[in-house]
């Protein structure tokens, strides 16, 4: 009988201790983290909360970009068939006018050679980019129009002239943000432009001076 009574007393003591601890925890939860005692719901602060993503390229924020890469000429018979790949660069400024869309103005140049034949184009364009927003890696597609200043020297065809024509481009690329202001950029862009050049006899030739440019560069917000 005494053993049973002792077990019952021990059980009651354990239950009372547990109830006191639960009540104390509930009371702290009801008071909230500031202990204001108003009984409002205030969950405890999270441990190790994630840092907010970098706020890069904000709406309305301008940026500068620069690219250096390779020009791969088209292989059309009325174009630059047989020409070797050449160099390409471009510089520009732009603005993120919405979280998913940006406007770019670009100045650049690309060229190619085939023996003594030389082809060069200087595009001055304005275009837009549709962006898939992401804190760190942002793919995009773009397109634009502009004025293309072309130069073609082909002694074998007796062509040596320049031309200014409207042209356009489409682009695919990705920005890899290093911090809130700077990103590495990889971009492929296809240019369309068809200037007309006269030869020494006065015959005019339409020449496709377009092709792919593949670039690596940077984008810097300011």
Secondary structure as UniProt FT lines:
FT   HELIX           2..31
FT   TURN            32..35
FT   TURN            47..48
FT   TURN            59..60
FT   STRAND          62..73
FT   TURN            77..82
FT   STRAND          86..98
FT   TURN            99..100
FT   STRAND          101..114
FT   TURN            115..116
FT   STRAND          117..131
FT   STRAND          137..154
FT   HELIX           155..157
FT   STRAND          159..177
FT   STRAND          182..192
FT   STRAND          194..199
FT   TURN            200..201
FT   STRAND          204..208
FT   STRAND          211..221
//
